Amino acid sequence: MHENRTLIRGDNLEEMRKFPDACIDLIATDPPFNSKRDYFVPYRDEHGKQPDALVKAFTDTWAWGDAAEDTCKSLIVEEGGQIGATIQGLQQFLNETPMMAYLVMMAARIVEMHRLLKDTGSLYLHCDPSASHYLKIVLDAIFGISQFQNEIIWNYHRFSRNSGRRFARMNDIIFFYSKGNKNTFNFQYAERRKSSVEEKGWDTVVDKGVKKLLIYDMEKVQQAGIDFERYDKVVTTKKLDPAMGQVWSDIQFLNSQAKERTGYPTQKPVALYKRIVAASSNEGDLVLDPFCGCGTTLMAAEELGRQWIGIDLTYLATGAVKHQIEKFFPQLRDSVIVSGTPEDTDTALALARRDPAGFEEWCVTHVLKFKSNAKKVADGGIDGLYTFPIGKIKGRQAYGKMVAQVKGGGYTLSQIRDFRTAMQNAKADLGVFVVTRKPTRGMLDEVRRAGTYQIDAGGFTVSMPCLQIYQIQDYFTGILPKLPFGDRQLL
C-alpha cells in the first residue's frame, strides 16, 4: 500500500489493480468527459516570456480499437454479472463507436474503484451531460441501484455564446454512490438567506393570531431597546441553515485570475471538492483520485487533514500537483512521494524500451524541465523547448531559445545532423540531444562543429556548446546538461 501524499505516474487501471481490497475511504475524481477535444495547458517560465504555444495535457477523444475490444470482452466474460450484461447490452445499442470505447474504458476502472472502497466508503464521479446517462447505467450495474445516493448538479455561471438552438450549458453532474449501507456522511448545510430584519438579530412571526418575537441575538435586541410588551410571546431560537441539497449553485466556475488557477484544462475549484471530502470522509481518512490532473481533490484532502493518493498518466499532471502542493503547502515540499517515474538507470532504460513516448515526456519535462512539444507527429525534430532571458536589447527584455530531441533507442550521425537543421529551422540558439547510448567520435565531432554560445552572466561571459549530447545515465549520477541560467518549472 502506498504512503500518504503519493503521486503515481501510470495507467490508473494497472495501478489500482496493485492496491489491496477495501483500503480507500473516499474516491472523488474528475475523469475525461468524452468531449472529443484535445486539452492544452500553458507552460509557465518564471523568467521567460509567456509562451505562444501550449503543451498538450491529454486527449479526450476515444476510438474503438484492439484495446477497447479486449477490455469489452474482459468485462463481459471475466467480470460477468450485472456489469457484463450491461456492457453487452450497451454494445448492441452503441456498436463499436467512440462512445462505447469511452464507456468500456470507464467501466473497467469503476470496477476497480468499487473493489478498493471500504464498506463505509463512497465514490463521487464528476461528468457532464455528454455521457452521464450512460455512466449512471454503468454505475448502477457495478455498485447496485440501491447504492445510488445523489445526482449532484453543479450549476455555475460563465460567459457562453448563445447557440441559437438551445439553452446555455452551464452545469456538470457529480454522481454519488456508496459502497455499503453505512457510508460515512457528514451533513453539509447551505448558507441561509437572511431577511433584513433578521440581519439585526431578530424576526417576528404571527402564528394562530399570536404575535411572536423570535430572538436570535439577545445582545442586539437589548441594544436596540425593543418594547417586549408589543408581543404576545417572546421566543429565543437558533438560526438553522437548511440541509444542503443536490443542486450546488454557490460555488462558481474557476476564473482565469483565481489564485489556485494553474492553467490546467478542466480544472475545478478546490471549494467544490472540499465539500465532497468534508461530507464523505473524516480527518485521517484516505482519499484517492485516480484521474488526479492538477490535484484539486488532493488539495482539498490536504487542507481538511485527510491522507491522499493521486494517479495520472502524464508526467505533466504529477508535476502540476507537486507545484500546487509546494505553492499552497510549502512546508510539505519534501513530503510528496512520486511513484512510477524512473529512479535509476535501469528503470529509465526500461521505460525507454516499454514506452518511448513516456520516456520522451519524462526526459523533456522532468530531466530538462523544458516545455514539451504538443505536436508528436511531424514535429520538425523538436521534442521540447526552453525560452531563457539574455538581457535587454533596445530597452526591452530579450530571450534566447533552446530545443531538445530525445532518442530512447539507437541513433545515427545523420540524425544529429538532422537535429542541427531542425535547430536552424526553429531559430534556436542552443540544442540538447538526449540519448541512452554513448556517442561515437564522429558524433562528437559534429557537436563541436556546431560551435559555442556566449551568455552574459551578470558582468562576466559564460561559454557553452551550441549543441550537446546528453546521456540519460548521467542524470542519476548528478551530472546535468549545460543549460542557460533561469529556473524552469511546469505549470
C-alpha positions in Angstrom: 0.0 0.0 0.0 1.3 3.4 -0.9 2.1 6.0 1.7 0.2 9.3 2.3 0.9 12.1 -0.2 1.9 9.7 -3.0 1.6 10.7 -6.7 1.6 7.7 -9.1 2.5 8.2 -12.7 0.9 5.5 -14.7 -2.2 3.9 -16.1 -4.7 4.1 -13.3 -6.3 0.7 -14.2 -3.0 -1.1 -13.8 -2.0 0.9 -10.7 -5.4 0.4 -9.0 -5.1 -3.3 -9.6 -2.0 -3.3 -7.3 -4.0 -1.9 -4.4 -5.5 -4.3 -1.7 -9.2 -4.7 -1.4 -11.2 -2.3 0.8 -8.4 0.2 1.5 -9.9 3.5 0.5 -12.4 5.7 2.4 -13.3 8.1 -0.5 -12.8 8.3 -4.2 -13.5 11.7 -5.7 -12.5 12.0 -9.3 -12.9 14.1 -12.4 -12.2 11.8 -15.4 -12.3 12.7 -19.1 -15.8 13.5 -20.3 -15.6 12.1 -23.9 -15.7 15.7 -25.1 -13.9 14.9 -28.3 -11.3 17.5 -27.7 -7.6 17.8 -27.1 -6.8 19.8 -24.0 -3.7 22.0 -23.7 -2.1 23.8 -20.8 0.3 26.9 -20.8 3.9 26.4 -19.8 5.0 28.9 -17.3 8.6 30.0 -17.2 9.5 32.1 -14.2 12.0 34.2 -16.2 10.8 33.8 -19.8 8.1 35.5 -21.7 4.6 34.0 -21.9 4.8 31.2 -24.5 3.0 31.3 -27.8 2.4 27.6 -27.7 0.7 25.2 -25.3 1.6 21.8 -24.0 -1.0 19.1 -24.7 -2.2 17.8 -21.3 -4.4 15.0 -22.5 -6.6 13.9 -25.4 -10.3 13.3 -24.6 -11.0 11.6 -27.8 -11.8 7.9 -28.0 -11.8 5.3 -30.8 -12.8 1.7 -30.9 -9.7 -0.5 -31.4 -8.0 -3.6 -30.1 -7.6 -2.2 -26.5 -11.3 -1.4 -26.3 -12.3 -4.7 -27.8 -10.1 -6.6 -25.3 -11.4 -4.6 -22.3 -15.0 -5.1 -23.5 -14.5 -8.9 -23.7 -12.9 -8.9 -20.3 -15.9 -7.1 -18.7 -18.4 -9.5 -20.4 -16.6 -12.8 -19.9 -14.3 -12.3 -16.8 -16.3 -9.8 -14.7 -19.6 -11.0 -15.9 -22.7 -10.5 -13.7 -24.6 -7.2 -13.9 -21.7 -5.2 -15.4 -21.1 -7.9 -18.1 -24.7 -8.0 -19.1 -24.9 -4.2 -19.1 -21.8 -3.8 -21.3 -23.2 -6.4 -23.7 -26.5 -4.5 -23.9 -24.8 -1.1 -24.4 -22.6 -2.6 -27.2 -25.7 -3.8 -29.0 -27.1 -0.3 -28.9 -23.9 1.8 -29.4 -22.0 -0.7 -31.5 -18.2 -0.2 -31.9 -18.3 3.6 -31.5 -16.2 6.2 -29.7 -18.8 6.4 -27.0 -18.7 2.7 -26.5 -14.9 2.8 -26.3 -15.1 5.5 -23.6 -17.7 3.6 -21.6 -15.6 0.4 -21.7 -12.6 2.4 -20.5 -14.5 3.9 -17.6 -16.3 0.7 -16.7 -13.1 -1.3 -16.2 -11.8 1.5 -13.9 -15.1 1.8 -11.9 -14.9 -1.9 -11.2 -11.6 -1.4 -9.6 -12.8 1.7 -7.7 -15.6 -0.3 -6.3 -13.2 -3.0 -5.1 -10.9 -0.5 -3.4 -13.6 1.2 -1.4 -14.2 0.2 2.2 -17.8 -0.8 3.1 -18.2 2.7 4.6 -16.6 4.4 1.5 -18.1 6.4 -1.3 -17.4 7.4 -4.9 -18.1 10.8 -6.4 -17.7 10.7 -10.2 -17.7 14.0 -12.0 -19.0 14.1 -15.6 -21.1 16.2 -18.0 -24.3 15.5 -19.9 -22.5 14.1 -22.9 -22.1 10.7 -21.3 -23.7 11.0 -17.8 -26.8 9.0 -18.7 -24.6 6.0 -19.9 -22.3 6.3 -16.9 -25.2 6.1 -14.5 -26.2 2.8 -16.0 -22.6 1.5 -15.6 -22.5 2.7 -12.0 -25.8 1.1 -11.2 -24.6 -2.2 -12.6 -21.3 -2.1 -10.6 -22.5 -0.5 -7.3 -26.1 -1.6 -7.3 -29.1 0.6 -7.9 -29.8 0.9 -4.1 -26.3 2.4 -3.5 -27.1 5.5 -5.6 -27.2 8.4 -3.3 -27.4 11.6 -5.3 -27.1 13.1 -8.7 -25.4 16.4 -7.8 -25.9 19.3 -10.2 -23.1 21.8 -10.1 -24.5 24.9 -11.6 -22.1 27.7 -12.4 -22.1 31.0 -14.3 -19.6 31.9 -17.0 -19.6 33.6 -20.4 -21.3 31.5 -23.0 -22.3 32.3 -26.5 -25.9 31.8 -27.5 -26.1 28.9 -29.9 -29.5 30.0 -31.1 -30.8 26.4 -30.8 -30.6 25.5 -27.1 -30.2 26.9 -23.6 -26.6 27.6 -22.4 -24.9 24.6 -20.9 -23.7 25.7 -17.5 -23.7 22.7 -15.3 -21.8 19.5 -14.6 -23.0 16.3 -12.9 -21.4 14.5 -10.0 -22.7 11.0 -9.2 -22.5 10.0 -5.6 -22.6 6.3 -4.8 -21.8 4.4 -1.6 -20.2 1.0 -1.3 -22.5 -0.1 1.5 -25.4 1.0 3.6 -23.4 2.5 6.4 -21.3 5.0 4.4 -19.6 7.9 6.1 -21.6 11.1 5.7 -21.3 14.4 7.5 -24.2 16.7 6.9 -23.4 19.8 5.0 -25.6 22.9 5.3 -26.4 25.6 2.8 -26.0 29.2 3.8 -29.5 30.5 4.5 -30.6 33.8 3.0 -31.2 36.3 5.9 -34.1 38.8 5.9 -33.3 42.5 6.5 -35.0 42.2 10.0 -33.0 39.0 10.8 -29.8 40.8 10.0 -30.4 43.0 13.0 -30.7 39.9 15.2 -34.4 39.3 15.5 -37.5 38.5 13.5 -41.3 38.4 14.0 -44.0 35.8 13.1 -47.7 35.6 13.6 -48.9 32.1 14.4 -52.6 31.5 15.0 -53.1 35.1 15.9 -50.2 35.1 18.4 -47.6 37.7 17.6 -44.2 36.3 18.4 -40.8 37.9 18.7 -38.1 35.4 17.7 -34.8 36.4 19.2 -31.6 35.2 17.5 -29.2 37.6 19.2 -30.3 38.8 22.6 -27.4 41.4 22.9 -28.5 43.1 19.7 -32.2 43.1 20.9 -31.2 44.7 24.2 -29.1 47.3 22.5 -32.0 48.3 20.2 -34.3 48.8 23.2 -37.2 46.6 21.9 -40.6 47.0 23.5 -41.4 43.5 24.6 -44.9 44.4 25.6 -45.9 44.7 21.9 -45.6 41.0 21.6 -47.8 38.2 23.0 -44.9 35.8 23.2 -41.0 36.1 23.1 -39.1 33.1 21.9 -35.3 32.5 21.9 -34.3 30.4 19.0 -31.4 29.4 16.8 -30.7 30.3 13.2 -30.8 27.0 11.4 -29.3 26.7 8.0 -31.1 24.3 5.6 -29.6 21.0 4.8 -27.5 21.0 1.6 -29.5 20.0 -1.5 -28.1 18.3 -4.6 -28.2 21.4 -6.7 -25.0 23.4 -5.9 -25.0 26.9 -7.3 -23.0 28.7 -4.7 -19.6 27.6 -6.0 -18.6 29.5 -9.1 -16.6 28.3 -12.1 -12.9 28.9 -11.7 -12.0 32.2 -13.3 -8.6 32.9 -15.1 -7.5 35.1 -12.2 -8.1 32.7 -9.4 -5.1 32.2 -7.1 -5.4 28.4 -7.4 -5.6 28.5 -11.2 -2.8 26.5 -12.8 -3.9 26.8 -16.4 -4.6 23.1 -16.4 -7.5 22.2 -18.6 -10.8 21.3 -17.0 -9.5 22.4 -13.6 -12.3 22.6 -11.0 -12.4 24.8 -7.9 -11.0 23.4 -4.7 -14.1 24.6 -2.8 -16.2 22.1 -4.8 -14.1 19.2 -3.8 -13.7 20.4 -0.2 -17.4 20.0 0.1 -17.2 16.4 -1.2 -14.3 15.5 1.0 -15.9 17.1 4.1 -19.2 15.3 3.5 -17.9 11.7 2.9 -14.7 11.3 4.9 -13.3 12.1 8.3 -10.0 13.5 9.4 -7.2 11.0 8.8 -9.2 9.0 6.2 -7.6 8.0 2.9 -8.8 9.8 -0.3 -8.0 8.6 -3.8 -8.2 10.4 -7.1 -7.3 8.1 -10.0 -7.6 10.9 -12.5 -5.9 13.5 -10.4 -4.9 16.0 -13.1 -3.6 19.1 -11.4 -4.6 17.8 -8.0 -7.9 19.6 -7.0 -9.1 16.6 -4.9 -5.7 16.2 -3.3 -5.5 19.8 -2.4 -8.9 19.6 -0.8 -7.9 16.5 1.1 -4.7 18.0 2.4 -6.5 21.2 3.5 -9.0 19.1 5.5 -6.5 16.8 7.2 -7.1 13.7 5.1 -4.5 11.4 3.6 -4.4 11.2 -0.1 -3.1 9.3 -3.2 -3.3 10.6 -6.7 -2.8 8.7 -10.0 -2.4 10.2 -13.5 -1.0 9.0 -16.8 1.2 12.0 -17.6 4.3 13.5 -16.0 2.7 16.9 -16.7 0.0 16.2 -14.2 2.3 14.9 -11.5 4.5 18.0 -12.0 1.4 20.2 -11.7 0.3 18.6 -8.4 3.8 19.0 -6.9 3.9 22.6 -7.9 0.4 23.2 -6.3 1.4 21.5 -3.1 4.6 23.5 -2.9 2.7 26.7 -3.6 -0.1 26.3 -1.1 1.7 24.0 1.5 5.4 25.0 1.3 6.1 23.0 4.5 5.3 19.8 2.6 7.8 20.5 -0.2 9.7 17.3 0.6 6.8 15.2 1.7 5.3 14.3 -1.7 6.3 10.9 -3.0 6.3 10.4 -6.8 6.0 6.8 -7.8 6.2 5.4 -11.3 9.0 7.6 -12.6 12.5 6.3 -13.3 14.6 6.0 -10.1 17.8 4.7 -11.6 19.4 3.9 -15.0 17.8 0.5 -15.3 14.3 1.8 -14.8 14.9 4.7 -17.2 16.2 2.4 -19.9 13.2 0.0 -19.3 10.8 3.0 -19.7 12.6 3.9 -23.0 12.0 0.3 -24.3 8.5 -0.1 -23.0 7.1 3.4 -23.5 9.2 5.6 -25.9 6.6 8.4 -25.7 6.5 8.3 -21.9 10.4 8.3 -21.8 10.4 11.3 -24.1 7.9 13.2 -21.9 9.9 12.3 -18.8 13.2 13.5 -20.2 11.7 16.7 -21.5 9.5 17.8 -18.6 11.4 16.3 -15.6 15.0 16.0 -16.5 15.4 19.1 -18.7 12.3 20.8 -17.4 11.5 22.1 -20.9 8.1 22.7 -22.4 7.1 19.5 -24.2 6.2 19.9 -27.9 2.4 19.4 -28.3 2.9 18.1 -31.8 4.1 14.5 -31.6 3.8 13.9 -35.3 5.7 16.0 -37.9 7.2 17.9 -35.0 10.2 19.0 -37.1 12.6 17.1 -34.9 11.8 19.2 -31.8 10.6 17.4 -28.7 11.0 20.2 -26.2 11.7 23.9 -25.9 13.0 26.3 -23.3 13.0 30.1 -23.5 15.6 31.9 -21.5 16.4 35.5 -20.8 19.5 37.1 -22.4 19.3 40.6 -21.2 17.8 43.8 -22.6 18.1 44.8 -26.3 17.0 48.3 -27.1 15.4 48.7 -23.7 13.3 45.5 -23.9 13.9 42.1 -22.3 15.2 39.7 -25.0 15.1 35.9 -24.9 17.0 33.0 -26.4 15.7 29.6 -27.4 16.9 26.1 -26.6 15.4 23.0 -28.1 15.7 19.3 -27.3 15.3 16.0 -29.1 15.1 12.6 -27.2 16.2 9.3 -28.6 15.4 6.3 -26.4 17.0 3.7 -28.7 19.7 3.7 -31.3 20.6 6.9 -33.2 22.9 7.8 -36.1 25.2 10.6 -37.1 22.7 11.7 -39.8 20.1 12.1 -37.1 22.3 14.5 -35.2 22.9 16.4 -38.4 19.1 16.5 -39.0 18.7 17.9 -35.5 21.2 20.7 -36.3 19.0 21.5 -39.3 15.9 21.4 -37.0 17.6 23.9 -34.7 18.2 26.3 -37.6 14.6 25.9 -38.8 13.4 26.7 -35.2 15.8 29.6 -35.0 17.1 28.0 -31.8 20.4 29.2 -30.2 21.1 26.0 -28.3 20.2 22.4 -28.6 20.4 19.2 -26.4 20.2 15.7 -27.9 19.2 13.3 -25.1 20.3 9.6 -25.7 20.6 6.3 -23.9 23.8 5.2 -25.7 27.3 6.6 -25.8 28.0 8.8 -28.9 30.7 7.9 -31.4 33.7 10.0 -32.1 32.1 11.2 -35.4 29.0 12.3 -33.5 31.2 14.3 -31.0 33.0 15.9 -33.9 29.6 17.0 -35.3 28.7 18.5 -32.0 31.9 20.5 -31.9 31.3 21.9 -35.4 28.1 23.5 -34.1 30.3 26.0 -32.1 29.8 27.7 -28.8 27.3 30.2 -27.4 28.2 33.2 -25.3 26.0 34.2 -22.4 26.3 37.3 -20.3 26.1 36.2 -16.7 25.8 39.5 -14.8 29.1 41.1 -15.8 31.1 38.1 -17.0 30.7 35.9 -20.1 30.0 32.2 -19.9 30.5 29.9 -22.9 28.5 26.8 -23.6 28.2 24.4 -26.6 25.5 25.3 -29.1 24.8 21.6 -29.3 25.4 18.9 -26.7 24.7 15.2 -26.5 23.4 14.2 -23.0 23.3 10.6 -21.9 20.4 10.0 -19.6 22.7 7.7 -17.4 24.4 10.9 -16.2 21.2 12.2 -14.7 21.4 9.5 -12.0 25.0 10.4 -11.1 24.1 14.1 -10.6 25.6 15.3 -13.9 23.2 17.7 -15.6 23.4 19.1 -19.2 24.8 22.6 -19.6 21.7 24.8 -19.5 21.2 28.6 -19.6 20.6 30.3 -16.3 17.0 30.6 -15.1 14.6 28.4 -13.1 12.2 26.4 -15.1 9.0 24.7 -14.0 5.9 23.2 -15.4 2.6 24.9 -14.5 
